[in-house]
């Protein structure tokens, strides 16, 4: 399915907040998180959080392997100038993926 035909779920962000801390709205998309990731994971958290906030469920599901590859080491959080709780956000996304059976 192309991005133009993607189904949008406007309740995806609120769903993440119901099951844990999710403060992705504070992400400034600056890239410090990607620069400090020991695995060099570019999609986390910058694009992943946008996918959630825009309700792009298929795009979030497509990042399943990357989401579960995250070490949850908090290196990204330490460098985040906005103070985003990246690790907790990733945990919320993981929980959603598991509940959705993905």
Residue pairs with C-beta under 8 A, 6 or more apart in sequence:
1 7
1 58
3 56
3 59
6 56
6 58
6 59
7 57
7 58
8 54
8 55
8 56
9 15
9 55
9 56
9 57
10 55
11 55
12 52
12 53
12 55
12 56
12 57
12 60
12 96
13 22
13 24
13 25
13 52
13 53
13 55
15 96
16 22
16 24
16 52
16 89
16 92
16 93
16 96
17 92
19 92
19 95
19 96
19 99
20 88
20 91
20 92
20 95
21 85
21 88
21 89
21 92
22 52
22 88
22 89
22 92
23 84
23 85
23 88
23 89
24 45
24 49
24 50
24 52
24 53
24 84
24 89
25 53
26 82
26 83
26 84
27 45
27 46
27 49
27 50
27 82
27 84
28 81
28 82
29 46
29 50
30 81
30 82
31 46
32 76
32 79
32 80
32 81
33 44
33 45
33 46
33 76
33 77
33 79
33 80
33 84
33 86
34 40
34 41
34 42
34 44
34 46
34 76
35 79
36 75
36 76
36 78
36 79
37 44
37 75
37 76
38 71
38 73
38 75
39 69
39 70
39 71
41 66
41 69
41 70
43 63
43 66
44 63
44 66
44 67
44 70
44 76
44 86
44 90
45 76
45 84
45 86
45 89
45 90
47 59
47 63
48 60
48 63
48 66
48 67
48 90
48 93
49 89
50 56
51 59
51 60
51 63
52 60
52 93
60 67
60 93
60 96
60 97
61 97
61 100
61 102
64 97
64 102
67 90
67 93
67 94
67 97
68 94
68 97
70 90
72 87
72 90
72 91
74 86
74 87
76 86
76 87
77 84
77 85
77 86
77 87
80 86
